[in-house]
């Protein structure tokens, strides 16, 4: 990535997020008001070919990135102000890939929520370890990954809501009832590409990930993030949530952390080191306090 043009004064007030794989902006519904109280305007984007109801028969992660880039182009055309770009789960991977495609003068930082660097969590079905066989045999169209307990949520009341939404045939706030294995495979390919991009990052990055994430282990996240350049990364470990940190017990803490990150992105002078005064110069792991 090329160095960003640091020309904005003051903090960015817009947070632009991509939702998780084959899902909808519903995933961010519980963040809207907490962020608004902090003066942050959340804009969650739907991406043709990636969002629920728009999936292609033969999905390609490259198409997702191109479509997401066009969505961001449209948003920038409407408002040229500074913003932070991010996403949840595979949406976090999408955000990094879009940011890497070309310089965006308004982009000030990246916010990655439960980034999906690997499918290796404790709640995945037993057969998932056999997916390479289906990939090699060209059988992905015959299989799907079904949403199942705990639905990415530690909060029992929220789980009950997800059950109701899935039973009604809706795309729940935790995502669709099932995702075709071909789509899952493309998300894995996207994650591989994003891991290769991390050493070239030039924007500050905030990552929030649950210690007990049931889809992607914290250890896998830490391993991937070790490639981020020194001085750009802040990793916050959440203690009272599973994968869906935007809707689980720590959601208000997530909003607080996002707001604090954006407040720390005040522009510095052109001849100074961008963000050096705001971002730790070391690999910064913040053990977040438990929230109820």
N, C-alpha and C positions, 0 to 999 in steps of 0.2 A: 504494500500500500504506500502511496505517496503521503508526505506530510500534509496535515490539514492546514487550511488557511485560517489562522487565529485572528479573526477580525471582529468578533462579536463582543459587546460589552455587557456585563451582568450575567446572571444565571439563565440557563434555558428554562422555559416554562412549559415546554411540550415534551411529553413522553410518548413515543410511537412504538407500539408493540405488535408483534406477530404472534398469533395464537399457536397452540400445539397442533400436532399432526392430524389432518383431516377433521379439524374441529371448527369452532366459531369464536368470535369475540366474547361470547358468554363467559369464557374462562376468566375474564378480567372484571366482571360485573361488580364484585365485592371490593375492588380497589378504587373504583371511580370516585366515590365520595370521600374516603380517607385522603386520597391524593389531592382532591379539590380543596380540602381544608388546608393543605400545605401550599396551595397556589399552583398546583401542577395540573395541567390539562392532559388527560389521557386520550389518545387516539389509537384505537385498535383496528387493524386493517384486515379485511377479507382479501384473499389472494386467489384469483381464478386458477383452477387446476390443482390447488392445494387445500383450500377450505372445504368444509363439508358441503356435499351436494354438487361439487364442481369437479370431482376427481376424474382424471382421464382413464380410459381402459388400459392404456399402457403408460403409466406415470414415469416421468423422468425428473430427477432432482434439479437438473439444469433448467427445465421449464419453470419449476417453482421459483428459482432464483431470479430468472428473467422477469416473470410475472410480478414478483414482489418488488423488484427494482422499478418496474413501471408504475406500480401503486405508489411507491415513495416519490417518484418523479411527479406524479399528479398532486401529491400532498405538498411538495415543495413549491410547485407552481402556484398553489393557492396561498401559501404563506412562506416567506423567505426567512423567517426568524430561526434562531438556534433551537436545536432539539437533541434529545437523547433517544437512541434507537435500541430496541431490545426485543425480547420475546420469551416465551415459555416453552420448555421442552425442545422439540424440533424447531419451534419458532425462534429460539435463541440461536440455533445453528443457521437458520435462514437470515437472521439479522447480521451475523458476522459475515456471511457470504455476500450479502448485498453491500455491506460497507466496504468490502474488499474490491468490488468491481470497478469503482472509479471514485475520485475525490468528491465529497459533498461538502461545500463550504459551511453549511449550517450544522453539520454533525459534530457534536461535542463530546459524546461518550457512548458507551455500550452498556446496557443493563441486561444481564443474562439470568433468567429465573429457571431453576431446575434444568440446566442445560443437559441435553441428551447426548453425551459423548459415547455412551455404550448402553446396550440393553443387557444389563447384568444384575438387576436388582433381585431382592429376595422373594418377590411376589409373582414373578413370571412363571407361566405354565411349564411343566416338566418337558413338554415336547419342544419347547422353543430352542433348546440346545441342539435339536436335530434340523433346524431350519436350513443350514448349508446344503443338506441333502436335497431339500425341495428346491433351493436356488439352482443347484447344478443340474437337477433333473427337469427344470423348467415347469415345476408344478405349483408355482406361486398362486396361480389363478384359482386353485382348488382349496386354498386355505385362507383363514382370516384370524386375526388376533382379536379375541372378544374382550370387552370390558368386564372386569371381575372385581370381587372384593380384594382390597379395601377401597377401590376406585380412586386411589391416590390421596385418600383423606383419612386422617386420624380422628377427625371430629365425627361422632356417631350421627348427630343430627344432619350434618351435611351428606353423609352416606345415604341416609333415608331419602333425602331429596333426590339424589342421583338415581336410586332404585326406582322412584316414581317416574322420573323423566325417561329412563330407559324403557320401563314397562309401557309407557305411553308412546313409544316409538320415536321419541325426540332425540336430538343431539343434545346431550346433557352438558352441564357446565364443566364436566370432567372429560367431555369429548363424546364421540359416537359410540353406539353399542358394540361395534366391531370395526376393524380396519383391515382391508385386504392385505395379505402377506406381501404382495407386490409393492404396495405403498410403503410398508414397513422396511422392505429391502432398500428402497430409494432413500428413506430417511437414514439408514445406516451408511449408505454411500455418501450422503451429504455430510454426515458427521466425520467421516474419514477425510473429506476435502477440507472441512473447517479446522480440524486438528493441524493440518499442514499450513493453514493460514495464520495461526496464532503467533508464531515468532515474528511476523511482519506487522503486527498491530501497532498503531500509532496513537490511538485514542485511549483514554482511561476506561477501565472495565470494572464494573461491579458485578459480582456473582453472588447469588443467594441460592443455597442448596440445603435441603434437609439432611441431617445426619442419617436418618432412617428412610431415605428415599427408596421406595420399593421397586422402581424401574431402573434407575441408574445409581450405582454405588458412589458414595462420596469419595472413596479412594480413586475411582476412575476419573472423577472430575479433577481432583487434585493432581493426578498424573498428567492429564491433558493440559491443565493450566500452568504446569511447570514450564511450558514453552512460551508463555507470555513474557514480553520484555520487562526487565526489572523496572519498578517504579510506576507501572500502569495498573496493577491489579489489586483489588480488594475482594476477598472471599469471606462471606458471612455465612456461618453455619447455623441453621435453624434447628431447634431442639424439640419442637412440639408440633411438627407437621410431617406429612409424607410428601409425595411428589407434587400434588396440586397446591403449592404454597400460596397461590393467589386466592384460594378459597378456604384454606384450612385454618387451624388455630392461630398460626402466626401471621395471618394476613395483614393485620394492622401494623405489626412490626415490619413486614415487607414494605408496606407503604411508607413507613417512617424512614427506613433505610434508603429507599429510592429517592425520597425527597432530600435527605441529607446529602446523598451523592450528587444530586443536581445542584444543590446549594453550594457545593464545593467546587463547581465548575466555572467560577467567575473567570473571565478572560484575563490573561496577564499580558504584559508588554510584549511587543513583537520580538524584542531582543533578549527576552528571558526564556527560561526553559519551561515550556508549556506544562502546567499542572504540577510542577515539582513541589510546590508549597502545599498542595492539597492531597496528594497521593503518596502513600508510604513508599520509601525507596527500597523496601524489601518485600518479599513474598508475605503479604499481610493476611493472616487468617484470623478473623474476628469471631470468637465464640459468643454467639448472640444469647442473651438471656431468655429463659423460657417465658413464653407469653400464653395467656389463657384466652 
